[in-house]
């Protein structure tokens, strides 16, 4: 059974925190392996990835973490498979920089495909070494041994057996692996051991249950906001009413009635700390500040897309182009008998996590500084805190605990940086938590963008030239990890140098056209620093908006040539797996061929079907959305989503299905509701009324998933792939229902009514 230590017991059992304290995710069984005697972390050492406890169970050390999708369960299954153990006898230690190597955190949908594969390789090597030890102890050739539930048995004499625990339990592996020399997402190892053949799987492919559900339902799961330390103070930032303004003067007497309150000020960074949280909240609210007189940095919201169109690019690029000479693109379009073109617009979007971010930092200049964070990348959080405090990376320990949400670069990294500045200033542990309006108003945003697509057709209606172009704000104005102070709000406020990424992206699919070009431009931010419209990654960075344009346009061209959208895609998709994928979705959805919008309507309600398809890092997804549109109110509801999904080998079908369902819900919310609003001074959509998200009553009636399992293919990830095609599928379904082509998101009732008019 997987016993989890209560975090409060871990924190206060000895009266104070120490480096060897076990945090949530470290099981009681894992204590028996002596973490306090663990060899230093080294990517070349097998002990850095896996250990065997005295009872013969295994613990894997995972430099990523689960963000609510059950990734830790899947990794446990991969390790269990190679060790011939039941999954429940494998513990996963994750998200603690003192106990795990930097495997990139939760990132790029590669929790299984990269992090899990690395630990699976380590488990296979551990099994090989254990069998080798058993052969020596039992006097039996390795080839004459088998393993059952962690016990190594002689095939011809069952009396000869020895368990993993008897062989090495409680001690550390003293063996090396071949490391590729990289850290983060690309960290990988090679071992002598060979992985199991799929025909021999016992654990992989089964639906082991998630490990976090009971704790969350019963209220026993501890979150980062629960952390309390002796002598800890509570902090709140004081942010400007006009983005870009700095404090000129602060009236300290305005909060003198609040006991124990202190003001922290460093350049443009302004905060208050107090022994009681509510006192910090009150102090931040009533503190009198004179702000610098700055010009409002933003245009009127209605000018957003005109600004993007007119702005001079600061960077340009392209990918997946099957020609090298741009003049051939121009020539192909000039030779075309017909050209179709359309432009699509997408807004800034917020993470709008279910609660504002929280972090606790205990600054110890002569010891180990600890940072508790809900960030999905605690190794990078620790690096960033070290940099902002002027410490060496090995002087900071990052400890991950579940937060209110993430899936990209939300405000969790900003919270850690802010807490670090405050803790250093006051010399005590500081717990920093934003208010709702700050979390939604000042978190990094997904960038707004404009996408233009052109297709050149010959006389038969076949595509002879294709050009996709995106123009928008930088997808890495602040990086998706917070290892560099200039990528955090607090870092920018104290004057850390900036490092914008100046990059964007292009569609990912297997369409093949005679001439195909995909390009992008990045424009400068409205405000270079200290901006509530800083842009970075939101779940599946740029995927929904890019493929909204690409897949909507595929439908537009299909109908312009009087071709069914499914048939049209199959004509140009070049990958056989993608062909199978699209066909599987169409069959499951009961797709009815059409060459124009069907406009099926009963009373005020019209229904329609639409498809979206895309790939992501080897994962292939096709989504068919069925929606219902109220022709009077313009309200769109999801009736049915059918998803066909191919991510290589499937580790856990149930968790994969649930992950896909989560993708659909979040992408549907972004399709219909989510749009950051701002005026010339600041972001104005700072609560659930101003920034609504999908509610229970808006959820699709059904989500049906077709899993295409590829046991002999590597896993390619599922955390984000199903996000991509949803917006386009919804837009195409709305068109099928109403004949209205929406080219600007989200698809609000006002926009739909305007189209209907």
N, C-alpha and C positions, 0 to 999 in steps of 0.2 A: 504494500500500500504506500502511496506517495504522501508522506507526512510533511507538512509545511510549517516552518517555525513562525510563530506570531512575531511580527516585526517589533511590536512594543517590548516583547520579552527580549528580543535580540538587542534592542537599543539600551534597555535599562536593566537587564539582568545582572550586569556587572557594575552598574552605576554610571558607566560612561561608554562612549563609543571607542572601539579599537579597530585597527586595520583588519584584524582577523574575524570580526563579527560576521556571522552569516546573515545574509539578507533574504527577503522573499525570493523563492525560486530555488534556494538551497535546501535540500530536504534533510530531515533528521538522519537518514541513512548516510548522507554525504559527510556528516560529522566524523564518521568512523574512519575516514581516510586521512585525517590529520591535515587539514588545510593550513594550519599554522606551521607545518613542516614541509610545505610544498616547495619544490625547486622553483627558482625564478622562472617567470614566463619566458619561453623561448620557442619561436615558431618552428625550430628544427627538432624540438623534443616532443615525443609522443605524449609525455605526461602533461603537456599544455593543452591537450585536446580531450584526454580520456583517462579515467581511473577506475579501479575495481575496489569495492569496499569489502569489509571482512565477511559480509554475508553473501558475497558473490554477485551482487548487483553492480550496475555500472553508473557512472556519472560522466556526462559529456559537458565540456566547457565551451559555451556557445557565445561568440563575440558579436552576436546580434540579439534581437529580442522579439517576443511576440507582441503584436499590436492589436490583439483581439481576434486573430484569425485561426488560432490553434497551431501556429507554426512550430512551437516547441513540441507539441504532440507529434507532428509529422517528423521532426528531426529525431525524436526519441524512437520512432518506428524504424527509421533508417539505421540508427545505431543498433537497435535491438535485432534487426534482421541479420546484420553481419556478425553479431555476437551470439546468435542463437539464444536470445533471451526473450521473455515476454516483454512487451512495451512498458508494462507497469513497473518493471524492475530497472528501468533506465530513468535516471534523474537528469534534468537539464539545469545547469547553472548558467544564467544569462545576464547580460547588461551590467556587469561589474568589472571595471577596468583592472582591479587588483586580482581578479580570478580568471579573466578571459582575455584572449588576444583580440586585437582590433580587426574584426571581420566586416566592418563597414556599418554596423547597426542595421536597423530595418531600412532597406534601401533597394530600389530598382527591382522589386518583386523577386529578389534572389535569395530569400531566406532559405528556401529548399534547394534551388538550383546551384547556389554557390556555397553558402554556409552549411547547409545540410550535407551536400556532397563531400565537403572537406571532412566533416565529422564522420561520415560514413566510411570514407577511406581510412580514417584513423581507427575506427572500430574494426574494420577488416584486418588491419595490421595487428591490432591488439589480439584478435582471435588467433591469428597465425602464430604469434609469439607464445600465447597461452598453450596452444596445441603442441608447440615445440617443447615447452617446459614439461607438459604432461607426458610426452613421449619419453623424455629423459627419466622422469620419476617412475613411470609405470613399466619402463623397459619394453615399450611397444612402438613399432614404426609409426610415424605420423600418418601415413596413408591408411593405417589400420585402426584409426580412431575416429569417432564421431562425437558431435556435441549436441546435447539435449538440455535445454533450459539452464545453461551455464554449467553443466556437468560434462566432463570429457570422459568418454567411455570407450573401452576396447571393443571393437565390433565382434570379435570372436570370443570374448570373455567378459561378460557384463560385470563380473566381480571386480575387475580392474577399472577403477574410475577415480576421478579427482575433480573437485569443483574449482571454479575460478577463485572463490574465496580462499580455499586451502592453498592454492598456488601462489597468489600474490595479494590477496585481500588486505587492504590497509597500508600497502606499500605503493610506491610510485614506479611506473615503468621507467626503466633506464635504457631507452632506445631512441634512435634518431630517425627522422623522416626527411625526405627531400622537399625543401621549401622553395617556392619560386621567388623568394626575396621581396615579395610585395605585401602590403598591408591594406586593410579595408576590404571592399567588395571583391577585389581580385586576388586576395590571399588564397593560395592553393598549395596542396601537398601531393607528392607522389610516394607510393609505398610499394613494397615487394608484393604484398598480398593482392590477390585478384578478388573482385567483387562477385557476389553470388550470381548465378544464372537465374533469370526471371522465373524459369520453371520450378525453381526450388524455393520461391518466396513463401513464407508463412505469415509474415507481419505486414510487409509492404503490400498495399492494395486492400487492406482491411480498414474498417472505420472505427479506430480507437477513439474514445471520447475525449473532448477537450478537458484540460486540467484546471481551467480558471472559472468555470461556470458556477460551481457551488459557492466559491468564495464571493463572487459578485452578487449572486442571488441572495445569499444569506447575510450579506453585509460584513463578512469576516475578512475580505480582501482589503489590504491596506494600500492606499494610494500615496503619491508623493505629497499631496496636501495634508496627509496625516502626520508627517514627520515632526517630532518635537525634540529639542535638545535642551539640556540644562543651560540656563542663562540666555536662551535664544530670544532675539528681538524680532518684531514684525516690521516689514518695510512696505512702503508704497511709493511709486514714482509720481512726480508732479509734472504733467505734460502740458505743452503750450496750446493755447486756443487757436493759434495760427501756425500751421506746420512750418518748421524752419526757424521759428522764433527761439531766442535764448533768454534766460533770466538775467535781467539787469540788476535788480535789487530784490532782496527778500526781507520782509518784515517779520523778524523772529518773534517779536512781542505778540503777534497775532495768534500764536498758538501756545503762549506761556501758561495758559490755564490747564493744559493737558499734561498730566504727570509723566515724567521720564522721557518725553519726546525729544528727539535729536534731529537736526537737519543735516543731510549729506549733500554737499554741493561740489562738483568738480566740472569746471567749464560749463557746458550746457546741461549737464546731468544734475537733476534736482530731485531729492527724495526725502522722505521722513521715515524715521524708525521709532518704535515705541515698544515697551514691554507687553502691551496688550494690543491685539490686532485691531479692535474697534477704535482704539485711540489713534493708531496709525491711519486708519480710514478717515477719521474726523479731521486729523491734522492735515492730511493731504487736501481735504475738501476746503478747509477754511484758511489755509496758509495764504497770506497776501503776497503776491508776486508782481513785480513790474517786468513786463516782457519787452524785448526789443521790438522796434517798429519795423516789420518786414513787409515786403510786398506779398500779397496773397499769391501762392505759387501755382495754383491750378487754374485751368480754364473752366468755363461753365461746362457742366456734364454733357450738355447737348452738343458740344464741340469736340468731344473725345475722339470720334473716328475721323473727323476732318483734320484734327491735329496730327493723328497718326499718318494719314495720307500725305500731309504736307511736310512732315518733319524730315530733316536730312538724316539719312542712316549714319550710325556710328560704327556699324559692322554689317557685313553681308556674307552670305555663304550659300551652300547648297549641297545636296547629297543625292545618291541613287540616280545619277544622270547617266543615260546610256550613250551619250555623245559628248565629245570634248570641245567641239567648236560651236560657240553660241550662234554664229551666223547660220548654221544648219537649222537651228530652231526657227529663225526668222524665215529662212527659205521654205521650210516645211509649211509654215502657216500661210505664206504668200501663195503657195501652190495649192492650198486647200480650196475645195469648192464651197465650203461653208465653215464659218467660225461661230462658235457659241462661247459666251463669256458670262460669268456671274461673280459677284462679290459678297462675302459673308463677314459679319461683324460679331465680335465676342467681347464681353465686358471684363473688367477686373472682378475676381471672385476671392472671397475670404475663406479661410479654413473654418471659421465660426465653430470652433470646437465646443463641446457641450459645457465646458467650464473654462474660465481663463487660466492661463498657465501658472504654475507654481514651481519654485525651486528653493532649496535650502543650501546655503554655503557656510562652512565653518572654516574661516581663514586661519591657517596656522603657518606663519612664515618660517618657523624653525622645526616644523614637523610635517605631517601629511594633511593637507587641506582636502576636505571632503565636499563633494557637491552631489546632492540628491536631485535628480532631474526626471521629468517625464518625457524628455526628448527621445526620439527614436535612434539617436546616435550618441550615446553617453561617452564613448571614447573621444569623439571630437568635441563634445561639450567640455570634458575635462581639459583637453588641449586648449580650448578657447579660454576657459577660466584661468588656466596657468598663464597664458599670454597676457590677459587683462590685469592679472595680479603681479606680473613680473616674476613668476616662478618657473622652474623647470617642469616639463611635462610629468616627470616621475615624482614630483612633489604633490600632485593632485590625483585624488581617486574619485572617479565618477561612478555613481551608484544609481542604476535605473530603477524606478518604481512606476507602476502604471499612472498615467495622467488622464486628463479629460479627453484626449484624442490627439491625432497627429496626421498621418498619411501625407507627409511632405514637410516643408519648413514652416511650421506654425510658430507661435510665440514662445514655445518652451525654451528654445535656445536664448531668446532675449531675456527670459526670466532668470536663467542661470547667470548670465552676464551682469544683470542688474543686482542680483543678490550678492555677487562677488564684489562689486564696487562698494556696496553698503557694508558688507562684513569687514572688508579691509579698513574702511573709514572709521568704524566704531569698535573694531577689535573684538567682536563677539559674533557668534553664529547669527545669521539673519535668514528668516523665512520671508521670501518675497512672493506675493501673489497679486496678479492684476485684478482690476475690477472688470465686469462684463464689458463695459463700453470701451475699455482700453484693449482688452483681448481681441475683440472684433474690429475695433477701429484702427489699432496700430500693429496688428500681426502682418507679416509679409504676405503680399497678395499674389494670386496668379495673374499673369500679365494680360492686359487688354490687347486686342489684335484685330487686324483686317486681313482677309484672305481672298485672293483673286485667282480664279481658275479659268483657263481657256482650253478649248478643244477645237482642233481643225479636222473636218470631215471630208471624205471624198464623195463622189457622186452616189456611191452605194450606201453612204451613211456610216462607213467604217472610219475609226479614228486613225488619222495619219500623223497628228502632232498633239502634244499635251504639255501644258505648262502650268504648274502650281506655284503660287508665290504667296508667302506670308510676310506681313510687316507688323511689328508690334514691339512692346517693351521687352526688355531683357529677361529671359527666364532665369538668369542667375545674376541679377543686379546685386542680391545678397545670396551667398552660396547656400546650398541645401544642407551643408553641415556648418556648425557654428565654431569651427576651430580657429578662426581668425577674428579678432575683436571687431574689425571694420565691417563684418557681416552681421553684427548685432546692433540693436538700437542703442543700448547702453554704450557700446564701443564707439559708435558714431558720435554720440553726445559728448564723450570725453575726448574726441578728436582723433580717434584711430584712423589711419589711412584707409582709403577705400580700395576695393579690388573687384569691380564689376566683371562679370564673366563675358558679356557681349556675345551671346550665343542664342540661337533659337532652334528650330527643327523642321522636319519635313514629314510628309505622310509615310506610313510604313504599310506596305501591301505587296502583292506580287503581280499587279497589272503590268502587262507588257504592251507597249505601243511602239510603232516604228521610230518615233522621236518623242522622248520624254525628258522633261527638265523640271526640277524642283528646286526652288530658290527661296531665300529669306533675307530680310533686312531687320536690323534691330535699331530702334530709335532711343534717344537719350531720355532719362526719366524727367518728369516735370521738376523734381527737386532732387539734387544729387545725393544729399545726405539728410538724415533725421526725418525721413518722410514716412507717413502712414501708407503711402502707395509704393513703398519698396516692393520689388517683385522677386519671386522665387518659385520654388516647386510647390504645387498642389498635386494631390494624388493623380498619378499618370501625367507627369508634367507635359502640358501642351497637347496631350493626346485627344481629349474630347473636342477641343476647338478646331484643331487641324483636320480631324476626320469628320467633324460636322461639315466642314466645307467640302472636303474631298468626296465624301460619300453622298452628300446632298447633290453635288454636281454630277456624280455618276447617274443618279436618278434623272436629273434634268436632261442629260444627254440621251439617256435611254428613251425617255418619252419624246424627245425631239426627233428621234429616229424611229418612233413607233415600235419600240422594243420593250419587252417585259424586263423589269429591273434585275430579276434573278438571271434570266437568260443573257442579259447584257453583261453582267459581271462574269459569268462563266465563260463568255466569249474571250475575255481578256485576261482572266486570272491564269497565271502560268504554272503555279505550283499545284501538284496533284493533291496534296493534303488540304490545300485551300479549296480546291474544287469539291472534295468530299465534305469539307466543313460546311460550305454554303448549301450544298444539296441536303445535308442532314438537317440543317435549320429549316429549310423550306418544307421538307417532308413532315417534320414534326409540327410545324405551324399550320399545315394545311394551306400552303400558299396558293392563291388563285392568280393565274396569269392575268396581266393587264398591260395595256399600252397607253393608258391615261388614268388620271385620278378617277376612282370609281364613284365617290361621293354617295356612299350608302347612308341613308338617313331615315330615321323613324322619329317623327315628332321633331323636337328640338335637338335630338342627339344624333350626331353623325359618327360613324366608326370607320377606321382605316388601319391598314397594315403598312409597315415600312421596314426596310432592311438597312443594316449597317454592317460593314465587314472591315477588319483590319488585322494587322499582326503587331506583335511587340516582343522583341528579343527572342524570337523563335516560337512564341505562343500565338496561336491563331484563334480568332473569335468572330463568330457571326451572330448578330442579334436581330431578331424580328420582333418589332414592337406592335402591339395592337392597342390603339387608343380610342377613347370616346371624347368627342368634342361637343360641348354645349354651344349651339350656334347662336344663342341669344347672349349668353354671358361671356363666351370665349374661354371658359374654363376647360382645361384638358385633364383627363384622368386616364391612368394606365389600367387597361383591362388585363392584358396578358403579355408577358415577355417570354420568348423562346430563345435560348442561348445554346449554340453548339460551341464546344470549347475543346481545344487540342493544345495541351501543355506538356506533351511527351508522356513519360511514365507517370501514373497517378499513384501517389503515396497513400492518401486517405480520401476515398470518394466523398464521404459525408462532409468533411471539413472543406474540401474543394468546392463542393456544391454551395455550402454556406458562404464561402468567400465570394463566389460568383454572385450570389444573391445580394451580398453587401455592396458589391460593385454596382449592380443594377440600381439599387435604391439610391446610392449617393449620386450616381450619374444622372438619374432621373430628377433628383432634387436640383442639380445644377442646370438641367435642361429647362425646368419650368419656373424656378423661383429665384435663383441666386445671382445677385448683381450688386456690386459695391456702388453705393451712391456717395457723391461728394459735391461740395460747393467749392468756391475759390479758395477757402481757408483751410478746409479739413475734410476728412471722411465723416459723413453724416449717418450712414447706416451702421449703427453701433449696438443694436439690440435685435431681438427676434422679430420685432415689428418692422424695423427698417431693413433687416436682412433675414427674411423668412426662409426656412428650409422645409423639406418634405416632412409632413406630419403623418401620423398613423392612418388617418382617413384618406390621405393622398397616395398611399402605397399601392402598387399594382395588386390586382386581385390574385394573380398567379404568376410565378416565375418557374418556368420549366427548363431544365438543363439537360442537354445531351452531352455526355462526356465521351470523348474519343480517346481511348487509352492506347498508348504506344509503349508497351513494356520494354521494348528494346531501344527506345530513344531516351536521351537524357531528359531530366525535368527542366522545364524552361520558365516556370514561375506563373503564379496566378493572382498575385496581389493587386495588379492594376490592369491586366489585359482586357477584362470585360468592361472597364470604364470607357474605352475608346469609342466603340461603335454606337453607344447608346444614344447620344444626342442626335446623331444623323438618323438613326432608326426612328426616333420620335418625330423629328422634323419631316421625314419622308411619310410617316404614318399620318401626320396632320394634313399633309398635302393630299394623300389618298382619300382622306375623309372629307376634306373641304375644298380642295382645288387651290388653296392658299399656300404659296411658297414663302415660308418664313426664312429670311436670310440674316436675321439678327437675333441673338439670344440674350436672355432666356425667353422662352415662349409664353409670355404673360398674357392674361386675358385682354389687356389693352392692345397689345400688338396684334393679337389674332382678330380682335374686333375691327381694328383699323384695316387689316387685310381683307376681311369679309366685306367691309364697306366699299 
